[in-house]
Amino acid sequence: MASPQASTQKTAAIISRPDSPAVAQIIPGLLSWLTEHGYKVILDLETAQYVSGQEVVSRAQMASKLWIS
């Protein structure tokens, strides 16, 4: 019986400081770089307000999402 293979896709979680004005400037470029380099990106609720189209996960569930996906 063949064993399941682990996913080779890398996942990055971005957690930002709430109400940090620098996040709005940094996140678009960071997301671009990560996706261009093959990363699946998940964001916390605070960071997600600055971009759209990314998976949003609560901070409490962040660690489990990184290991399961």
Secondary structure as the mmCIF struct_conf table of DSSP 4:
data_model
#
loop_
_struct_conf.conf_type_id
_struct_conf.id
_struct_conf.beg_label_comp_id
_struct_conf.beg_label_asym_id
_struct_conf.beg_label_seq_id
_struct_conf.end_label_comp_id
_struct_conf.end_label_asym_id
_struct_conf.end_label_seq_id
HELX_LH_PP_P HELX_LH_PP_P1 ALA A 2 SER A 7
STRN STRN1 LYS A 10 ILE A 14
TURN_TY1_P TURN_TY1_P1 PRO A 18 ASP A 19
HELX_RH_AL_P HELX_RH_AL_P1 PRO A 21 GLU A 36
TURN_TY1_P TURN_TY1_P2 HIS A 37 GLY A 38
STRN STRN2 TYR A 39 LEU A 43
HELX_RH_AL_P HELX_RH_AL_P2 LEU A 45 ALA A 48
TURN_TY1_P TURN_TY1_P3 GLN A 49 TYR A 50
BEND BEND1 SER A 52 GLN A 54
STRN STRN3 GLU A 55 VAL A 56
HELX_RH_3T_P HELX_RH_3T_P1 ARG A 59 GLN A 61
HELX_RH_AL_P HELX_RH_AL_P3 MET A 62 ILE A 68
#
